[in-house]
Amino acid sequence: MDRLSNMLGDRPLKSIFTALGHSDKIGGAVIDALCSRGARLWKVEEEADKLRRTKERIHAVLEDAEQRRFVDHDSVRLWLRELRAAAFDVDALLDRLSTSTAVSRLAAAEQSRKRKRLWPSVELGPRQRWELDEKIAKINERLDEINRGRKRYRLQAGDGRRTAAQPMQRPRFLESAAHRDERPIGRNEEMEQIVRALVSDSAEMGVISIWGTAGIGKTALAQSVYKDPEVQNFFTDKIWVWLPDRCDVRKATKTIIEAVTSQKCELLSLDILQQQLHDHLHKKHFLLVIDNLWAEGFQFWEFLRPSLTGGADGSKVLITTQHERVSRMSSPILNIHLERLEDEECWQILKLYAFLGWSSRDQHGLESIGRRIAANCQGSPLAAKSLGVLLSDTHGDKEQWESILGEMQILEDDKNINNILPSLQISYQHLSYHLKQCFAFCSILPHGVEFEKDELVRLWIADGLVKSNGRKRVEMEAGRCFDELLWRSFFETSHNFPNQKFRVPSLMLELAQLVSKHESLTLSTENSPVADHPEWIRYTTILCPKDEPLAFDKIYHYENSRLLKLCPTMKLPLNQVPSALFSKLTCLRALDLSYTELDLLPDSVGFCIHLRYLNLRNTLIKTLPETVSNLFNLQTLDLRDCYWLMDLPAGLSRLVNLRHLSLHIDWDRVTTFRSMPSGIDRLQSLQTLSRFVVVSRDGGKCNINELKNLKIRGELCILNLEAATNDGVMEGNLRGKEYLRELMLKWSEDTCKDEQQQGMENSETIIEALCPHTSLKHLRIENYPGRQFPSCFENLSALESLEIISCPRLTQFSVQMMQSLRTLRIRQCADLAVLPRGLCNLESLHCLETDGAPNLRISAVVILPRNISRLVVSGCDALERWCLEEGAERVQQIPDVRIQLSN
């Protein structure tokens, strides 16, 4: 009958029941039940396959329900939430089973049988099979009950009106870019007022303020003013910062310093920060735009203003805010209140996007409907643009335009829309199902938080919201989703240093929170609501004000959470996460503990077998527990800015699904990171490996030859190159990594002190073997002990930035073929006597910085490229003299010149 029956037979068991006084009939029933259960235990994979097919049907029902647009029956809404909760549970169970199966195959492939069990937490033994069988049985019971409810509500796939056709594939993102620099429609008068105020002469720093409700166009107006040619020519320094909610004076000052210097600021003391900012702005004729100022306290501006008063006469500050009180607090010389747009102006915006790329005859018959739709935008340019993009997807179908107008009127009549513009709700409801899920996920973000595109994309992938179609990388698919939401105004760009960042507009974030309110939970010290259905909560965010203790026990009963994210306002004191956290939240797929003072991660993190995303960025972590190597599904391990990190787990090579090992640090800072664990070459999915430390072949660690087959993208910093061998570097195949964009080649500082001829020759051989692919954009070479660069470096035709740092023996090099080079920095190169060959012909070069090259000289006036706009000279005696004497006339033609004379 099955293994249990074959092993024991039924007579011994029946004898036991008879001895206990039970009839043979009862004993037989129990035996049958045990045998049936035993059969299921050995066929749990077959049961899971059935469940997998059921999951696909559930997905189809949920997708169909989303496309109905209006589900107004409370019982049906409840039924759909229960179905979605069941779908999450099915997903978790199937993920655990597929993980166990994959681990078993991988373990079986290991040659050594004496090796310690690799993944004890995900083995599929008898006990685990018993637990899985119980869960499958419970889920099947739930699904049967839900199915009975479906029949009761007569909800069938295919019912209801369908949404508009999916958008056709066309380069809308490129088309829309042409309109971003135009003046905001309906704001000409306000723009002229602001420009006049900015370029007016004044003895003191003046403040101009723009205030108005969310989505009314404050940032768009400020951007147009910022880009205005008259404003650009009037100010020598233009600075743009965006401040998040709950931003105090210290955070604001640091943000402005980073924008001014284009460098990360790690200072903590407010006094020092204020002095630094004052010094950076001293005597500069600057325009500072502070976008999204929320601080209502008078004290905030009183502390910030003195740091801004050191600039030249006529310097200005432009503020955008939602609150009139904040606007008046700054004592502005001009206070602009943005009112809602007129219906005609909303129509002009809507038409701009709705008819993008159309001829005028294609618009026939749609204008009257479009004007009525525009009238429902309530004067919001954000709503008008969002609806315009939506209408552009209809291909001019009049019936669909009328349908959208009808839906808006239904929402207008609904008194329970939570003050969110109906136009924005319509834009959301017409998204495809997977885009809806991606947008709703953004409810985890607090108001005003900025994020990087890659960060959100990797979280979507970790949560299973975006999957690869087999032809493209999953990151590309998720990137397309991101671009689509950005195009539709669900995201907006930010301008902060150093990388492009984004944020969710306030009204859109409210919409995301509305549509995900039953699955997403935000906790804070001031507000810690208890969900009506804790079992439905999948995404948990904790807002962490500084100096406030974190009560992790508040989230223990949300054990189905797939994401846990801490959002500290400043670097949060959090030395250790409780071990119980990971034994409670075993369903986690994403864990974000970044920007805390965490220095120890408990071993229990290894129990989170579903975990795909672990963010420990900018923490004090020194080492990771070896149990991290048990996280078989881990895709992203973010350790950026972890300056105290010394080692990675020895078993890192077991993380065969790892795609992004982010180890980026500021290239100017020294860290304690020692080496890479061996076996990196096994991580065939790895795309991001920001840092690599070379060790000698007999060091027992990973060496550079293991980079051979890795398709690394983005940034790579290779350290300790004095330990590299020519064979190892050649095998590492740096030349074949065509998607590498930023590369740093660094020898240890002591290398240049070695006077041996052999060391210099070895380094010249090594660097020739390190020649990268010609698609490289940024190259930095530091502590190189050789005298010259290989000729292959001249072929880097796509290179935009070249930094030569602390290469004291370098005598010459050429940039003749680097026709894309925009920035050249030379520092601490004592033996360099002449600027690089071919420099004068680089029309692309805009910035030249030299420091610590006392012998550097210029032989002719024409050596400086004609388009150079920034020249910085320091510690270069011969070059300084040239700039002040025979080259003075040429130097005066350069807009930004900074010459620091040597003593």
C-alpha positions in Angstrom: 0.0 0.0 0.0 2.8 2.4 0.9 6.2 2.4 2.6 4.7 2.5 6.1 2.3 -0.4 5.5 5.0 -2.5 3.8 7.5 -1.9 6.6 5.1 -2.7 9.5 2.1 -4.5 8.1 -1.2 -4.1 9.8 -1.3 -7.0 12.3 1.2 -5.6 14.9 -0.7 -2.3 15.0 -4.1 -4.0 15.2 -2.8 -6.0 18.2 -1.9 -2.8 20.0 -5.3 -1.3 19.5 -7.0 -4.6 20.7 -4.8 -4.6 23.8 -5.9 -1.0 24.5 -9.5 -2.1 24.4 -10.3 -0.7 20.9 -12.1 -2.6 18.2 -10.5 -3.8 15.1 -12.6 -1.4 13.1 -11.2 1.6 15.0 -7.7 0.3 14.7 -8.1 -0.3 11.0 -9.4 3.2 10.5 -6.4 4.7 12.3 -4.0 2.5 10.3 -5.6 3.6 7.1 -5.3 7.2 8.1 -1.6 6.7 9.0 -0.9 4.9 5.7 -2.7 7.6 3.8 -0.7 10.3 5.5 2.5 8.4 4.9 1.7 8.1 1.2 1.2 11.9 1.1 4.5 12.5 2.8 6.4 10.6 0.2 4.4 12.3 -2.6 4.5 15.9 -1.2 6.1 17.1 -4.5 3.0 15.8 -6.4 0.7 17.7 -4.0 2.8 20.8 -4.5 2.5 20.5 -8.3 -1.3 20.5 -7.9 -1.0 23.6 -5.6 1.3 25.3 -8.2 -1.5 24.9 -10.8 -4.0 26.2 -8.4 -1.7 29.3 -7.8 -1.8 30.1 -11.5 -5.6 30.0 -11.5 -5.7 32.2 -8.4 -3.4 34.7 -10.2 -5.8 34.7 -13.2 -8.8 35.4 -10.9 -7.0 38.2 -9.1 -5.8 39.8 -12.3 -9.3 39.7 -13.7 -10.7 41.2 -10.5 -8.2 44.1 -10.7 -9.3 44.8 -14.3 -12.9 45.2 -13.3 -11.9 48.7 -11.9 -15.0 49.0 -9.6 -15.7 46.3 -7.1 -18.2 48.0 -4.7 -19.6 45.0 -2.8 -17.9 44.8 0.6 -18.3 41.0 0.7 -16.6 40.6 -2.7 -13.8 42.9 -1.6 -13.3 40.7 1.5 -13.3 37.5 -0.6 -10.7 39.0 -2.9 -8.4 39.9 0.1 -8.7 36.4 1.5 -7.9 34.9 -1.9 -4.9 37.2 -2.2 -3.7 36.2 1.3 -4.0 32.6 0.4 -2.0 33.2 -2.8 0.8 34.7 -0.7 0.8 31.6 1.6 0.8 29.2 -1.4 3.7 31.2 -2.8 5.7 30.9 0.5 5.0 27.1 0.7 6.0 26.5 -2.9 9.1 28.6 -2.5 10.2 26.6 0.5 9.7 23.3 -1.4 11.5 24.5 -4.5 14.4 25.8 -2.4 14.7 22.4 -0.6 14.6 20.6 -4.0 17.3 22.9 -5.5 19.5 22.5 -2.4 19.2 18.8 -2.5 20.4 18.7 -6.1 23.2 21.0 -5.4 24.3 19.0 -2.3 24.2 15.8 -4.3 26.5 17.3 -6.9 29.2 17.9 -4.2 32.0 15.4 -4.7 33.0 15.1 -1.0 30.7 13.0 1.1 32.5 13.9 4.3 31.6 17.6 4.0 29.4 19.2 6.6 25.7 19.5 5.7 25.6 22.7 3.7 22.0 23.9 4.2 20.6 22.2 7.3 17.7 24.7 7.6 16.2 23.8 4.2 16.7 20.0 4.1 13.6 17.9 3.1 13.7 15.2 5.7 10.7 13.3 7.3 10.0 16.1 9.8 10.0 18.7 7.1 7.8 16.6 4.9 5.3 16.2 7.7 5.2 20.0 8.3 4.8 20.7 4.6 2.0 18.1 4.3 0.1 19.8 7.2 0.5 23.2 5.5 -0.7 21.9 2.2 -3.7 20.3 3.8 -4.6 23.6 5.6 -4.2 25.6 2.5 -6.3 23.2 0.5 -9.1 23.6 3.1 -8.8 27.4 2.9 -9.0 27.3 -0.9 -12.0 25.0 -0.8 -13.8 27.5 1.4 -12.7 30.4 -0.8 -14.0 28.6 -3.8 -17.4 28.1 -2.2 -17.4 31.9 -1.6 -16.6 32.5 -5.3 -19.6 30.5 -6.3 -21.7 32.4 -3.8 -20.7 35.7 -5.3 -20.7 34.3 -8.9 -17.3 35.8 -9.6 -16.0 34.3 -12.8 -12.8 35.1 -14.8 -13.8 37.2 -17.8 -16.7 39.0 -16.1 -16.9 42.8 -16.2 -15.6 45.4 -18.5 -12.0 45.2 -19.5 -9.5 48.0 -19.1 -8.1 50.0 -22.0 -5.7 48.2 -24.3 -2.2 47.9 -23.1 0.2 50.6 -24.3 1.8 50.0 -27.6 5.6 49.6 -27.7 7.0 53.0 -28.7 9.8 55.2 -27.4 7.6 57.4 -25.3 10.3 58.1 -22.7 12.4 59.7 -25.4 9.5 61.6 -26.8 8.5 63.0 -23.4 12.0 64.2 -22.6 11.6 67.0 -25.2 8.8 68.5 -23.1 10.6 68.5 -19.7 12.5 71.7 -20.4 9.6 73.7 -21.5 8.0 76.4 -19.3 5.2 75.0 -17.2 1.9 75.7 -18.8 -0.1 78.4 -17.1 2.8 79.7 -15.0 4.3 82.4 -17.2 3.5 85.3 -14.9 4.9 83.6 -11.8 8.0 82.5 -13.6 8.7 86.1 -14.9 8.2 87.4 -11.3 10.7 84.9 -9.9 13.3 85.4 -12.5 13.2 89.2 -12.0 13.6 88.8 -8.3 16.5 86.4 -8.7 18.6 88.5 -11.0 17.9 91.7 -9.1 20.8 93.4 -7.4 20.8 93.2 -3.6 23.4 93.8 -0.9 22.1 90.8 1.2 21.1 87.3 0.4 17.5 87.3 -0.7 14.9 84.5 -0.3 12.1 83.7 -2.8 9.4 81.3 -1.8 6.9 79.2 -3.8 4.1 77.5 -1.8 1.0 75.5 -2.7 -0.7 72.2 -2.3 0.8 68.8 -3.4 0.8 68.2 -7.2 0.2 71.9 -8.0 3.5 72.2 -9.9 5.9 73.9 -7.4 9.0 71.8 -8.3 8.3 72.0 -12.0 8.2 75.8 -11.8 11.4 75.9 -9.7 13.1 73.7 -12.3 12.1 76.0 -15.1 13.4 79.0 -13.3 16.6 77.2 -12.4 17.2 76.3 -16.1 16.3 79.8 -17.4 19.3 81.2 -19.4 19.2 84.5 -17.7 19.4 82.8 -14.3 22.1 80.4 -15.4 24.3 83.3 -16.6 23.6 85.5 -13.6 24.9 83.1 -10.9 28.3 81.5 -10.9 27.3 78.6 -8.7 23.9 76.9 -8.9 22.9 74.4 -6.2 19.8 72.2 -6.0 18.8 70.2 -2.9 15.6 68.4 -2.0 14.9 67.9 1.7 12.8 64.9 3.0 10.1 65.2 5.6 11.2 65.3 9.2 14.5 66.9 8.1 16.3 68.8 10.9 18.9 71.5 10.5 21.9 69.1 10.7 20.5 66.9 7.9 19.7 69.9 5.8 23.1 71.4 6.2 24.8 68.1 5.3 22.7 67.8 2.2 23.6 71.3 1.0 27.3 70.7 1.6 27.1 67.5 -0.4 25.4 69.3 -3.3 28.0 72.2 -3.2 31.1 69.9 -3.1 29.7 66.8 -4.9 31.3 64.7 -2.2 29.8 62.7 0.7 29.8 64.6 4.0 30.4 62.5 7.2 30.5 65.3 9.7 28.1 65.1 12.7 28.6 68.3 14.7 26.2 71.0 13.7 28.7 73.7 14.6 31.3 72.2 12.3 28.7 71.6 9.5 27.6 75.2 9.7 31.1 76.5 9.5 31.9 74.2 6.6 28.9 75.4 4.6 29.7 79.0 5.3 33.3 78.5 4.1 32.1 76.6 0.9 29.8 79.5 0.0 32.2 82.2 0.9 32.3 85.0 -1.7 30.4 82.8 -4.2 27.6 84.3 -6.2 25.2 81.4 -5.7 21.6 80.3 -6.3 20.5 77.7 -3.8 17.1 75.9 -4.5 15.7 74.1 -1.5 12.9 72.0 -2.8 10.2 70.5 -0.4 11.0 72.4 2.8 8.7 71.1 5.6 10.2 72.5 8.8 7.6 74.8 10.3 9.6 75.9 13.4 11.1 79.3 13.3 14.2 77.9 14.9 15.0 75.8 11.8 15.5 78.8 9.6 17.3 80.8 12.2 19.9 78.0 12.5 20.2 77.5 8.7 20.3 81.1 7.5 23.7 82.1 9.0 25.5 79.4 7.1 24.1 80.8 3.8 25.1 84.5 4.4 28.8 84.2 3.4 28.1 84.4 -0.3 28.7 87.3 -2.6 26.2 90.1 -2.9 23.1 89.2 -4.9 23.1 85.5 -3.9 19.6 84.0 -3.6 17.7 81.1 -2.1 14.6 79.7 -3.7 12.3 77.6 -1.5 9.4 75.4 -2.4 7.0 74.2 0.3 3.4 73.0 0.8 2.8 75.3 3.8 2.3 79.1 3.9 3.8 79.2 7.4 7.1 77.7 6.2 7.0 80.2 3.3 6.6 83.2 5.6 9.1 81.9 8.1 12.0 82.6 5.8 11.1 86.4 5.4 11.1 86.2 1.6 11.5 89.1 -0.7 8.9 87.5 -3.0 6.2 85.0 -1.8 4.5 83.2 -4.7 1.3 81.2 -3.9 0.6 78.7 -6.7 -3.2 78.5 -7.3 -4.9 75.7 -9.1 -4.7 75.9 -12.9 -7.7 76.9 -15.0 -9.5 74.2 -16.9 -8.1 75.5 -20.2 -4.5 75.2 -18.9 -5.2 71.7 -17.7 -6.5 70.9 -21.2 -3.3 72.2 -22.8 -1.2 69.9 -20.6 -3.5 66.9 -21.1 -3.5 67.5 -24.9 0.3 67.8 -25.0 0.7 64.2 -23.8 -2.6 62.7 -25.1 -1.8 63.6 -28.7 1.9 63.2 -28.5 3.1 62.3 -32.1 -0.3 62.7 -33.6 -1.4 64.9 -36.5 -4.2 67.4 -36.0 -6.7 65.5 -38.0 -6.3 62.5 -35.7 -7.6 64.6 -32.9 -11.0 65.2 -34.6 -14.0 64.5 -32.3 -11.9 64.0 -29.1 -11.5 67.6 -28.0 -14.9 68.1 -26.3 -14.4 64.9 -24.3 -10.8 65.8 -23.5 -11.9 69.2 -22.2 -14.4 67.6 -19.9 -11.8 65.2 -18.6 -9.4 68.2 -18.0 -12.1 70.0 -16.0 -12.1 67.0 -13.6 -8.3 67.5 -12.9 -9.1 70.0 -10.2 -6.4 72.4 -11.4 -3.6 69.8 -10.8 -0.9 69.7 -13.5 0.2 66.3 -12.1 -3.3 64.9 -12.7 -3.5 66.5 -16.2 -0.2 64.9 -17.3 -1.0 61.5 -15.7 -4.4 61.4 -17.6 -2.8 62.7 -20.8 -0.4 59.8 -20.8 -3.2 57.4 -20.1 -5.3 58.8 -23.0 -2.3 58.4 -25.3 -2.5 54.6 -24.9 -6.1 54.5 -26.3 -4.8 55.3 -29.9 -7.6 57.8 -30.3 -10.5 55.4 -29.5 -13.4 57.7 -28.7 -15.3 55.0 -26.8 -12.4 54.6 -24.4 -12.1 58.4 -23.9 -15.8 58.4 -23.0 -15.3 55.4 -20.7 -12.5 57.2 -18.8 -14.7 60.3 -18.4 -17.5 58.2 -17.1 -15.2 56.5 -14.5 -14.0 59.9 -13.3 -17.6 61.0 -12.8 -18.3 57.9 -10.8 -15.4 58.6 -8.5 -16.4 62.3 -8.2 -19.7 61.1 -6.8 -18.1 58.7 -4.4 -17.8 60.3 -1.0 -15.2 57.7 0.2 -12.3 58.5 -2.0 -10.0 59.7 0.8 -9.4 63.1 -0.9 -7.3 61.5 -3.6 -7.9 63.1 -7.0 -10.2 60.8 -9.1 -7.9 61.4 -12.1 -5.0 59.8 -10.2 -7.1 56.8 -9.3 -8.2 56.4 -12.9 -4.5 56.4 -14.0 -3.8 53.7 -11.4 -6.8 51.6 -12.3 -5.8 51.5 -16.0 -2.3 50.2 -15.2 -1.6 46.6 -16.2 -1.8 44.2 -13.3 2.0 43.8 -12.7 2.5 47.6 -12.8 -0.3 48.0 -10.2 1.6 45.5 -8.0 4.9 47.4 -8.5 3.3 50.7 -7.7 1.4 49.5 -4.6 4.7 48.1 -3.3 5.9 51.7 -3.0 3.6 52.2 0.0 6.6 51.0 2.1 8.3 54.3 1.4 7.7 57.1 3.9 6.7 60.6 2.7 9.6 62.3 1.1 12.1 59.5 1.1 14.4 59.4 -2.0 15.5 56.1 -3.6 17.7 54.8 -6.3 16.2 53.1 -9.3 18.3 49.9 -8.8 17.3 49.8 -5.2 13.6 49.6 -6.0 14.0 47.4 -9.0 15.9 44.8 -6.9 13.2 44.9 -4.2 10.5 44.3 -6.8 12.5 41.3 -8.1 13.0 40.0 -4.5 9.3 40.1 -3.9 8.6 38.2 -7.1 6.7 41.1 -8.7 8.8 41.0 -11.8 10.1 37.9 -13.4 12.4 37.3 -16.4 10.8 36.3 -19.7 13.9 34.2 -20.5 15.1 36.5 -23.2 16.2 39.5 -21.1 17.7 40.0 -17.7 15.1 40.3 -15.0 16.7 43.7 -14.1 15.9 44.9 -17.6 12.3 43.9 -17.3 12.0 45.6 -13.9 13.7 48.6 -15.3 11.1 48.9 -18.0 8.4 48.8 -15.4 10.1 51.6 -13.5 10.4 53.7 -16.6 6.8 53.2 -17.4 5.7 54.4 -13.9 8.1 57.3 -14.2 6.7 58.3 -17.5 3.2 58.2 -16.1 4.2 60.5 -13.2 3.9 57.9 -10.5 7.5 58.7 -9.7 9.5 61.9 -10.1 13.2 62.7 -10.4 15.3 64.3 -7.7 18.5 66.3 -8.1 20.5 65.3 -5.0 24.1 64.2 -4.9 25.8 61.9 -6.0 23.5 59.6 -8.1 20.2 60.2 -9.8 17.5 59.5 -7.3 13.7 59.4 -7.4 10.7 59.9 -5.1 7.0 59.2 -5.1 4.9 62.5 -5.3 2.9 63.1 -2.2 -0.5 62.5 -3.8 0.8 59.3 -5.5 2.1 58.0 -2.3 -1.2 58.5 -0.6 -2.7 56.5 -3.5 -0.2 53.7 -3.0 -1.0 53.6 0.7 -4.7 53.5 -0.1 -4.6 50.5 -2.5 -2.3 48.5 -0.2 -3.7 49.4 3.2 -4.6 45.8 4.0 -1.1 44.4 3.2 1.3 47.3 4.1 1.9 48.6 7.6 3.9 51.6 8.8 4.9 51.8 12.5 6.4 54.6 14.4 6.8 55.7 18.0 3.9 58.2 17.6 1.7 55.8 15.6 1.7 52.1 16.0 -1.7 50.8 14.7 -2.7 47.2 15.2 -3.9 45.7 11.9 -7.4 44.2 11.9 -6.0 41.1 10.1 -2.3 40.7 11.1 -2.1 37.6 8.9 -2.7 39.8 5.8 0.2 42.1 6.5 3.1 41.5 4.0 5.2 44.7 4.1 6.3 46.4 7.3 8.1 49.7 7.6 9.3 51.2 10.9 9.9 54.9 11.1 12.8 55.4 13.5 13.2 58.9 15.0 16.7 59.4 16.5 17.2 58.6 20.1 14.0 56.5 20.2 14.2 52.8 21.2 12.9 50.3 18.7 10.3 47.9 20.0 10.8 44.9 17.7 8.2 42.9 19.6 5.5 45.0 18.0 6.1 43.3 14.7 6.5 39.7 15.9 2.8 39.0 15.3 3.1 40.1 11.7 4.8 36.8 11.0 3.8 36.7 7.3 5.7 39.8 6.5 7.7 39.5 3.3 9.6 42.8 3.8 10.9 44.6 6.9 12.4 48.1 6.4 13.8 50.5 9.0 13.7 54.1 8.0 15.9 56.1 10.4 15.8 59.9 10.2 19.5 60.0 11.2 22.0 57.2 11.7 20.1 55.0 14.2 21.7 53.6 17.4 20.9 49.9 16.9 23.8 47.8 18.0 22.1 44.4 17.7 19.0 43.0 16.2 17.2 40.5 18.5 17.8 36.9 17.6 14.1 36.1 17.9 13.3 38.5 15.1 14.3 35.9 12.4 12.7 33.0 14.1 9.4 34.9 14.1 9.5 36.5 10.7 10.5 33.4 8.6 8.7 34.6 5.5 11.0 37.6 4.9 12.1 38.1 1.3 13.6 41.5 1.9 15.3 43.0 5.0 16.6 46.6 5.1 18.6 47.6 8.2 20.7 50.3 6.4 21.9 53.5 7.9 21.8 52.1 11.5 24.7 51.6 13.9 24.3 47.8 13.6 27.5 46.0 14.3 26.3 42.4 14.8 23.8 40.3 12.8 22.6 37.3 14.8 23.2 33.8 13.5 19.4 33.2 13.3 19.3 35.2 10.1 20.1 31.9 8.4 16.6 30.7 9.1 15.2 33.2 6.6 15.4 30.8 3.7 13.1 33.0 1.5 15.4 36.0 1.9 16.4 37.5 -1.4 17.4 41.0 -0.4 19.6 42.0 2.5 20.6 45.7 2.9 23.2 46.5 5.5 24.4 49.7 3.8 26.2 52.3 5.9 26.2 50.2 9.1 29.0 49.4 11.5 29.0 45.7 10.7 32.5 44.1 10.9 31.8 40.6 9.9 28.7 38.7 8.8 27.7 35.4 10.5 28.6 32.3 8.6 24.9 31.4 8.5 24.4 34.1 5.8 25.8 31.4 3.5 22.6 29.4 4.2 20.5 32.0 2.4 20.3 30.0 -0.7 17.8 32.4 -2.5 19.8 35.6 -1.7 20.0 37.8 -4.8 21.2 41.1 -3.3 23.7 41.6 -0.5 24.1 45.4 -0.1 27.2 46.3 1.9 27.9 49.8 0.5 29.6 52.3 2.7 30.4 49.6 5.4 33.8 51.0 6.2 34.4 48.6 9.2 33.7 45.5 7.2 36.7 43.2 7.3 35.6 39.8 5.9 32.8 38.1 4.1 31.5 34.6 5.1 33.8 31.8 4.0 30.9 29.9 2.5 29.8 32.8 0.3 30.3 30.7 -2.8 27.2 28.7 -1.8 25.0 31.6 -2.6 24.6 30.5 -6.2 21.6 32.8 -6.8 23.5 36.0 -5.8 23.3 38.6 -8.4 24.5 41.8 -6.7 27.3 41.9 -4.1 27.5 45.7 -3.5 30.7 46.6 -1.8 31.0 50.2 -2.9 32.9 52.7 -0.8 34.2 56.2 -1.4 37.4 55.6 -3.4 39.3 58.2 -1.4 38.7 56.4 1.9 40.8 53.5 3.4 39.0 50.5 4.9 39.9 47.4 6.8 38.5 45.0 4.2 41.1 42.2 3.8 40.2 39.7 1.1 37.5 37.9 -0.8 36.5 34.3 0.1 37.5 31.6 -2.4 35.0 30.3 -4.9 33.6 33.6 -6.2 33.8 32.1 -9.7 30.9 29.7 -8.8 28.6 32.7 -8.6 27.6 32.6 -12.2 24.7 34.9 -11.8 26.8 37.7 -10.2 26.6 41.0 -12.0 27.6 43.5 -9.3 31.0 43.1 -7.5 32.0 46.7 -6.6 35.3 45.7 -4.8 37.9 43.0 -5.2 41.0 42.5 -3.0 43.9 40.6 -4.7 45.9 38.2 -2.6 48.9 36.0 -3.4 48.2 32.6 -4.9 49.3 30.8 -1.7 47.0 33.0 0.5 44.1 30.5 0.5 41.7 33.2 -0.6 40.0 34.2 -3.8 42.4 35.5 -6.5 41.9 37.7 -9.5 41.7 34.8 -12.0 38.3 33.9 -10.5 36.8 36.9 -12.2 37.3 35.1 -15.5 33.7 34.1 -16.3 31.8 36.7 -14.3 29.7 39.1 -16.2 30.3 42.1 -13.9 28.5 45.3 -14.6 28.8 48.9 -13.4 31.7 49.5 -11.0 34.8 47.5 -10.0 37.6 48.6 -7.7 40.6 46.2 -7.7 42.9 46.6 -4.7 46.3 45.3 -3.7 47.5 44.8 -7.3 51.1 44.4 -6.1 50.0 40.8 -5.2 48.7 40.0 -8.7 50.5 37.8 -11.2 50.5 38.3 -14.9 49.0 34.9 -15.5 46.2 35.6 -13.0 45.4 39.0 -14.4 45.3 37.6 -17.9 43.0 34.8 -16.9 40.7 37.3 -15.1 39.8 38.7 -18.5 39.1 42.3 -17.7 39.2 43.2 -21.3 36.1 40.9 -21.9 33.9 42.7 -19.4 32.0 45.0 -21.8 29.4 46.1 -19.3 31.9 47.5 -16.9 31.5 51.3 -16.7 33.7 52.4 -13.7 37.1 50.9 -12.9 39.7 51.6 -10.2 43.1 50.0 -10.3 44.9 50.5 -7.0 48.3 49.3 -5.6 49.1 49.7 -1.9 50.7 52.9 -0.8 54.0 51.2 0.2 54.4 49.9 -3.4 55.8 53.2 -4.7 58.4 53.3 -2.0 60.0 50.1 -3.4 63.0 51.2 -5.5 63.6 47.9 -7.1 63.6 47.9 -10.9 61.9 44.6 -11.1 58.9 45.9 -9.1 58.4 48.7 -11.6 58.7 46.4 -14.6 56.2 43.9 -13.0 53.7 46.6 -12.5 54.0 47.8 -16.1 53.3 44.2 -17.2 50.4 43.8 -14.9 48.7 47.0 -15.9 48.9 46.1 -19.6 47.1 42.8 -18.8 44.5 44.9 -17.0 43.4 46.9 -20.0 39.6 47.1 -19.9 37.0 47.0 -22.6 36.7 50.1 -24.7 33.2 50.8 -23.5 34.6 51.9 -20.1 33.4 55.4 -18.9 35.4 56.1 -15.8 39.0 55.0 -15.0 41.0 55.8 -11.9 44.6 54.6 -11.4 46.2 55.0 -7.9 49.6 54.2 -6.4 50.8 52.8 -9.7 54.6 52.4 -9.4 55.4 52.2 -13.2 56.7 54.9 -15.4 54.2 54.7 -18.3 50.8 53.4 -19.2 50.3 50.7 -21.9 49.3 51.9 -25.3 46.0 50.1 -25.1 44.8 52.7 -22.7 44.7 55.2 -25.5 42.0 53.2 -27.2 39.4 53.9 -24.5 37.4 56.0 -26.9 34.2 56.0 -24.6 36.1 57.2 -21.5 34.6 60.3 -20.0 36.6 60.6 -16.8 40.3 59.8 -16.1 41.9 60.2 -12.7 45.7 59.6 -12.1 46.3 59.6 -8.4 49.7 59.2 -6.5 51.7 57.8 -9.4 55.1 59.4 -8.5 57.1 57.7 -11.2 54.8 58.3 -14.1 56.7 60.4 -16.6 54.2 60.7 -19.5 50.9 59.3 -21.0 48.6 60.0 -23.9 44.9 60.9 -24.2 45.0 61.4 -27.9 42.3 58.8 -28.8 40.1 59.6 -25.8 37.7 61.7 -27.8 34.9 61.4 -25.2 37.0 62.6 -22.2 35.3 65.3 -20.2 37.2 65.3 -17.0 41.0 64.8 -16.3 42.4 64.8 -12.8 46.1 64.5 -12.0 47.2 64.4 -8.4 50.5 63.7 -6.7 52.5 62.7 -9.8 56.0 64.2 -8.9 57.8 63.0 -12.0 55.2 64.0 -14.5 56.8 66.8 -16.5 54.3 67.6 -19.3 50.6 67.4 -19.7 49.4 64.3 -21.7 49.9 64.1 -25.4 46.9 64.9 -27.5 45.3 67.1 -24.8 45.0 70.1 -27.0 42.8 68.3 -29.5 40.2 67.0 -27.0 37.2 69.2 -27.8 35.2 67.1 -25.3 37.3 68.1 -22.3 35.6 70.5 -19.9 37.5 70.0 -16.6 41.2 69.8 -15.9 42.4 69.5 -12.3 46.1 69.2 -11.3 47.5 68.9 -7.8 50.9 67.9 -6.5 52.8 67.8 -9.8 55.6 70.4 -9.2 57.4 69.7 -12.5 54.3 69.9 -14.7 54.6 72.5 -17.4 52.9 73.7 -20.6 55.0 74.3 -23.7 52.4 76.3 -25.8 49.3 78.3 -25.3 47.3 76.0 -27.5 47.8 73.0 -25.2 44.5 73.8 -23.4 41.4 72.6 -25.3 39.1 75.3 -26.5 36.0 74.0 -24.7 37.5 73.7 -21.2 35.3 75.4 -18.7 37.0 74.5 -15.4 40.7 74.7 -14.5 42.0 73.9 -11.0 45.8 74.1 -10.3 47.4 73.5 -6.9 50.9 72.4 -5.9 52.2 72.7 -9.5 54.8 75.4 -9.4 55.6 75.5 -13.2 52.0 75.4 -14.2 51.0 78.1 -11.8 53.6 80.4 -13.2 52.4 79.7 -16.7 48.8 80.5 -15.8 49.8 83.9 -14.3 52.3 84.9 -17.0 52.4 83.7 -20.6 49.1 81.8 -20.4 47.2 84.5 -18.5 45.2 85.6 -21.5 44.1 82.0 -22.3 43.3 81.3 -18.7 41.1 84.4 -18.4 38.8 82.9 -21.1 38.0 79.9 -18.9 34.8 80.5 -16.8 35.8 78.7 -13.7 39.5 79.0 -12.7 40.9 78.1 -9.3 44.7 78.5 -8.8 46.1 78.0 -5.4 49.6 79.4 -5.3 52.4 77.4 -3.7 54.3 79.0 -0.8 
